[in-house]
Amino acid sequence: KDVRVRVKVLSDKWEELRVLAMNRQSKIFELLMTLQKEKMKELRGWMTLTEDRISRMGSIGINLEDIDKQMREHSVLQKDLESQQTIVNSISNFIIADIGEGKSEGHVSSSNSNEQELEDQVTALGERWIHLCVWIEDRWSALKDASKLWSSFSTEKEVLNIWLDNSMSTLKQVERSPTEDMKELMIQLRLIATIHAEVNSYQRKMSSLEKTVDFLCLRYESTSASSVPESVTKDLELLQDRWEILRDILEAQKQRISSLGINIENYLESPTVPPPSREPQQQQHEESVSKKELTTNAIISMACKSNGGVAEESPCGEDSTPKKRKITGSKRIQFETSYAKLVAWLHPRLEPSYEIKVDEDISIESEVNKTFELGKDLIRTIISEADFPPDYLENVRFKIKELEALWGYFDIKRQYSSLKSNFYKELASLKKFLDVSQKLIESCEDIECLRTGKEAFIKHSETLDSIKRLSKEVALCPGALQDPSSSVKSDLYSFCDKWELIESGFEAKEIELIKRNKLLERQLKKSHATENRLGGGSGAISSHTNGNMKTDLGFETDPNKMDKLRTIYSDVEELEAWMNQTEKSLSSNLDDGSDHGNRLLPGLIEDLTALEKKLDNMNSMGSMLMTEARDESKAKIFENYLKNTHERWTSIAENLKDKHSSYLHKMEKSRQMEESRGEILQFLKNIQRDYENLISSQSHSQLTKPQELSQRTFKLLHFKDRIEKKRQIFDELIKNTESEDPPWLELQKNWDTTTESILNRYNIMKNSSADYGEFKSLAAQESDWLERLEKKLRKSTLTTAADAEEISEALDDIENFIHNHSSAERLGRLEELTESLSQNGIKFDSVFVETNKLKDRWNDLSKRAKERTSLLEGLIVEAQEWEYKILSVQDWLSERDMLLSSHLEHELNVDDLPEETQVHNCNDLYF
């Protein structure tokens, strides 16, 4: 009994404990359900707010600033989504507590319905969560693509604008300063060649920009309700228009330089032209753009990492296998370092304006050989590796080939500079000798000294021959092709002209000295004859004057004074005899300016100089005797006698000096004219010889290549320059001479015959070059216009127009584009230029082919344009008809809607049905 009591007590306690435990569990489950429902309510409210927030975000922005702002907002949205991830995870493990034990069947059914409702709510929340994640991921991907496209568009647009501004300013500066000076032309040519080289690279940027705009249009058409702003298409059209203007100006400048006889294609295709350097502003802009892209990418990557499972992107790191680490080891670093150093050293020295020094490359040549050995060793190391990367091997091989090419160009330029330096050294030393010879000719009065200088001059002719051979080596050197402004030939020609003048000067000076010596010998013989004649009659004069002197002056007792007086009278007699002879010569030979009288003047001047000393002695001795005279009247007579003699002497001396001065001036002028005449004759002889050599070296067949036309025009330009340099001398020479003299008439005839043929040929070649340049420019413009027309015809497809207005705009665009262009005039001008070139003996196959090709293409496109305009006109009519029908259907539907609404409001009954049906049938038949 006691046991039963204890068992019953235990059973009661166990039941109480079980009831308490169940009640406790029910309360915990109820609290858990309450918390879970609150979390669900909180998540549901957050989703509602987020969906409302998404609805206000709108479509993707139409510029980079709006997209950046949207990306920042989207990053905040992603962080909010991540913060709700824990709540979603807790709800996904939702616990439903079954506390229906001991409850009635009604309570169990209501509990089942609550569980079903909770499951539906959780499922709905899961679907809404998945929808939000997918939308946010798609939105992030679309924003990234749009940001990349807009960044690319802005970068490429700014780069192209900067380049176009710089290139346009450079070309306008060239256009404002046209010149024919070779140095200025070479500078302008290098600028044009640089811009021409840049055009190809920036053409790819322009194509990339056009593709970017097309991608933007497709992106906005497919992913958003907004469209690309008109400013984008306007910016693109503005860039295209500026590009076309730049191309036209560039072609015009190329045509102008080609018209001067310079083969511009050789400079445009030159492999040694260094890559164009970017402007500092452009570099700064690109650096800022790159920094901006890096910052944008960093923000995107951080946002992706913070997004967790939503829109996460795993970066692809580079492979760092042991094999690649081995290849990029010390050998590759040494090779890359040496290669970069050599390329940086070689590029500025390959500039056309850089002058290479002879001893400049002694230390660098060993470095080049060492780099080649490093490259070959690196290639062997790469090949020895298993599964070597081909791009690394090709990169090293390409760099070795590039370095070999650059070094080859440098070696050619070094050899050319060495030959050119030796040529100018030899020419400078020979110029010094030529200057010494010129001074010898001008100052030498001794024929023996002159002949010694002439023999030395002849010996130096061998040096001149060696210089000519050296100039041929310079001209044949491959480096001469890269130095079109070289003046080796012109310097040699001018030096040879001066050499020939000095050579003829030696001959003329020798002849002049021989004639002068002969004249002096004759004058000396005449002087001796005069002295003998005067000596024979001196006794009679003395006897006659003795009595007079004794009587007149009273010097009978003074023998010293008598001797002085006899000396005075002897000098007077000699002076009077010379003055008589001189007056006779002046009156008979010198006044008429005859050659015989002119030849007597140097001898008379020498006699005058010698006799002036006697006259001075006679005057001083006479003055002394007059002061000692005893009879003043006799002294006065003697004074008058000496005075008359002195006055007569002064008059004759002044007249003779004037004649001699005039004679010297005339001889100097005659000598200069003869030298100029000899210079002109030698120049005509040389230029005629060079022109004949040029004609004989060229084939007489018609020109078939543009390079041949440029080469011939350039060579004839040198002939024209030589003629223009001598023209001033020739004009002054003809102006200062009597044109009726046979020698000068012959010189003028020779000048006209020689120069006119050369200048006429040069003008033909120059006009042909200008015509060919204009042809190329017009052909390029016509080809570009036809390309744009074809592009417009391709764009105006049926899918591009949605209604009659858009079709009409496409039709107007095509018609205006065709009407605003005078293609017939341009094609006519091309045919005229082709005919002009053919008449000048210049028949390029490319000219005829290109002309016919443009004509055929214009005929084809004009036919296609007519067909397309006819088709578009038909489409406009059809679209208008359909629009009219659509409006009619809309009116009918509106009318039926109003009728049905009226029937609903007025409650149509059965009696009204037959009448309404008949009305409807009539309206349907009418419609």
C-alpha positions, 0 to 999 in steps of 0.5 A: 500500500505504501508503495502504491501511494508513493507511485501515485505521488510520483505519477502526480508529480511527473504529470505536474512537471510534464504540464509545466514543461509543456507550458514553458515550451509553448510560451517559448515557441509563441515568443519565437513565432512572435519574433519571426513574424516581426522579422518578416514584417520588418523585411517586408517593410524594407522590401516595400521601401526598397522597391519604392526606392528602385522605382524612383531611380529611373533609367540609366543616366545620359552622361558620365556624371549622372552614371557616377552618381547612380553608381554611388547610389547603387553601391549604397543599395548593395550595402543595404541589401547585404545588411538584410542578408542575415535576416533572410538567412534567419527567415529561410530557417523558419520554425513552426511550432506545433502546439496543438496537442490536446486541442480540438479538431477545429483548433487543429484545422485553424492551426494548419491554415495558419501554417499554410499562410506562413509558408505562403508569406515566406515563399512570397518574401523569397521570390521578392528577395530573388527578384531584388538581387537579380535586378540589382545585379543586372542594374550594376552590370548595365551601369558598368557598361554604360560608364565604360562607354561614356568614359571611352567616349569622353577620353577619345573625344578629348584626345581627338579635339586636342590633336585636331586643335594642334594639327589645325594650328600647325597646318594653318601656320604653314598655310599662312607662310608659303615659301620656296626657300629650301630650308623653310620647305624642309621644315614645313615638309617635316611638319606635314609628314608628322601630321600625315603619320599621325592621321593613320593612328588617329583614324583608328581613334575616330573609328573607335569613337564612332563604334562607341557611339553606336554601342551607346545607341544600342545600349540605350535602345535595348536597356532603357526608356531614355535615348542618347542625347543629341549632343553626342551625335552633334559632337561626333558630326562636329569631329567628323567635319573637323576631320574632313577639313583637316584632311582637305588642308593637309592635301592642299599643302601636300599639293602645294609642296608637290607643285614645287617639284619635291617628291613628297611621297618619299618623305611621307613613307620614310621609315626613319621619320620618328614617331610623332610626339604628343603635346604636353596638354594631351599627355596631361589629359590622358594621364588624368583620364587614366587616373579617373578610369583607375579610380572608377574601376577601384570603386566598381571593384570595391562595390562588387566585393562588398556585394557578396553573392550579388554582382561579385567579380573575381579578378583574374590574376596573372599566372606566376609559374616558375617557368615565367619567373625564370624567363623574366629573370636577370637575362631578360631584365638586362636585355630590356634595359639595354634595349630601352637605352639604345632605342632612346639613344638612337631615336633622336639621332635618326632625326633629319635635323640631327648632325652625327659626329664622327667620333660619337659612336665609338663607345655605343657600338660595343653596347649594340653588339653586347645587346645583340648577344644578350638577345640571342642568348635570351632566345636560346634560353626561352626555346630551351624551356618546355612549353615556352610562351610564343608571345615572349619569344616573338617579342624578343625577336621583334625587338632584336629586328627593330634594333638591327633596323635602327642601327642599320639606319644609324650606320648609313647616316653615320657613313653619310655624315663622315663622307659629307664631313670629309667633302667639306673639309677638303672643300674648305682647304681648297677654298683657302687656296682659292682665296690666296690665288684671288689675292695673288691675281689682284696684287701681283705685278711680277710675271714670274711670281704670277707664273709660279702661282699659276703652276701651284694652281694647276697642281691643285686641280688634282685635289679638285678632281678628288673632291668631285669623286668624293661628291659622287660618293656622297650623292650615291650614299644611301643616307643621301636619300634621307637628306633632301636639303643637302647642298653638296652639289650646289656648293660644288657647282658654285665652287667649280664656277669660282675655280674656272673664274680664277683660272681665266683670271690667271690667263687674263692677268698674264696677258695684261702683264706681258702687254704692260712689260712691252709698253714699258720697254717701248717707253724706256726706248723713247725716253733714251732717245729724248735724252740723246736729242736733248744732250746734242743741243746743250752746247748751243743753249749754254753759249747762248745763255752764258752771255745773257746770264752774265749780262742779266744777273751779273754772276760773271765772277761767281762760277758756282752760281753760273753752274747753278744757273746753267743747271736751271736752264738745262732742266727748263729745256728738258721740261719744255721738251717733255711738255711739248711732246706731252701736249702733242700726245694729248692733242692727237692721241689722248683726246679721242680716247684711242687705244694707242693714246690709252697705252701711252698714259702709264708711261707719261704718268711715270715720266711726270712723277720723275720730272716733278722732283726736277721741277721742285729742285729747279724752283728752290734753286731759282728762288735762292738765286733770285734773292742773291741777284744784283739787278732787280729787273733781271731778277723779275724777268727770271722769276716770270720765266720760272713762273710761266714754266711752272704754270704750264707744267701744272696745267699739263700735269692736271690734264694728264692726271685727269686723263689717267684717272678716267683711263683707270676708271674705264679700264677697271669698268672694262675689266669688271665687264669682261670678268662678268662676261666671262663668268656668264659665258662659263656659266652658260657653258656649264649649265648647258652641259649639265642640262644636256647630261640631264636630258641624255640620262633621262629616257625620252619616253613619257613619264609613267610614275609620279616619282619620276615627275617629282624627281625631274621637277626637283632637278630642274628647280636647281637649274632655275635657282642657278639661273636666277642667281646669275640673272642679276649679274646678266641684267646689270651687264647688259644695262651697262653695255652698248647692246649693238656691239656684236659680242654683247648681242651674241651673249644675249642671244646665247643667254636667251637660247640657253635659259629659255629652254630650261625655264620652259621645261621647268614650267611644264614640269612645275605645272604638271606637278601642280596639276597632279597634286590638284588631281590627287586632292580632288580625287580624294575629295570626290572619293570621300564624298562618294563614300559619305553618299554611299554611307547615307544610302546604306543608312536610309533603309526601310527599318530606319523610318517609323512614319512618313515624317521620318521617311521624308527626313531621310529623303530630304537628307539624300536630296540635299546632300546630292544637290549641295555638291557639284560632282559634275564640275569636280569630275569635269575638272578631273578629266581636264587635269588628266588631259592636261597631263597627257598633253605634257607627256605625262601619262600615269596609269593610276590617273586614268584608272582613278578617273574612270573608277570615280566616274563609274562609281558616281554613275552607280551611286547616282543611279542607286540614289534615284532608285532610293528616292523613288522608293522612299517617295513611294513609302511616304505615300504608303505610310500616309495612307496607313496613317489615314487608315489608322486614324479612321480605325481609331475614330471608329473605336472611339465611336463604338466605345462611346456607343457601348458606354451609352448602352450601359448607362441607359440599359438597352432592352430587348426591343431595341436590339433589332434596330441597333443591330441594323445600325451597326451593320450599316456602319460596318459596311460603310467602314 
